[in-house]
């Protein structure tokens, strides 16, 4: 069983920590669970939540080009071997498939870009699967105990609100004032997809677990969370990708002689300002929904 799990995880090219967490959980839960059904249900739910951390890189493992050594077929976690050099011992790890892929990028694309291999498609698929599992009748997620639902709800709300507040008012302003403009833009292009994905996931968990909470004005909270969820999805799937695409197009024009004086550059600058302004506004609306829901939660405590 352990060997089979090793092979599955190696082909998925997950991060080291994620692999060890899931592997440890599968082995121990399999020993302690009374039925195989309950074990697979638990591990499937765990995989959905933990996989979101690695969502932007994807889980597909493309076919290895002929120029890459055979040792890169397996993940470095499972191909480590001891070595000794200059009186020091340690572990030698073969390059992971992700590293090999980045090294081979200069030789050409491995496969053609397809819709199901894009981060946006995978984000939507995971959100849709979690939503169906949470709202479907007879689902174990919908029938979870009230105490478990309350814990998940509060942790999701705290994670979401803390992330939005810190990114909007602390990290974003500090990075903007202390980083070069292009470096700041490239950093945000990597941060925002994960930021909005985390927001969508945590809001969806709150919507699923909201009905199990007692003392909370459910209808008002549903409206507040629904508005925040809609604004976050709009940012995640449309505004942020469009803004990032226009931003990099501006960077390319700036490298050209007299590029900033062209009509095309001015048009790109105007479009970027429009999309960036709308994105900031929708993010602020989502945060207002978080504050409103926080007020409704607090009213249930007194």
Secondary structure, 3 states (H helix, E strand, C coil): CHHHHHHHHHHHCCCHHHHHHHHHHHHHHHHHCCCHHHHHHHHHHHHHHHHHHHHHHCCCCCCCCCCCCHHHHCCCCCCCEEEEECCEEEEECCCCHHHHHHHHHHHCCCCCCCHHHCHHHHHHHHHHHHHHHHHCCCCCCCCCCHHHHHHHHHHHHHHHHHHHHHHHHHHHHHHHHHCCHHHHHHHHHHHHHHHHHHHHHHHHHHHHHHHHCCCCCHHHHHHHHHHHHHHHHHHHHHHHHHHHHHHHHHHHHHCCCCHHHCHHHHHHHHHHHHHHHHHHHHHHHHHHHHHHHHHHHHHCCC
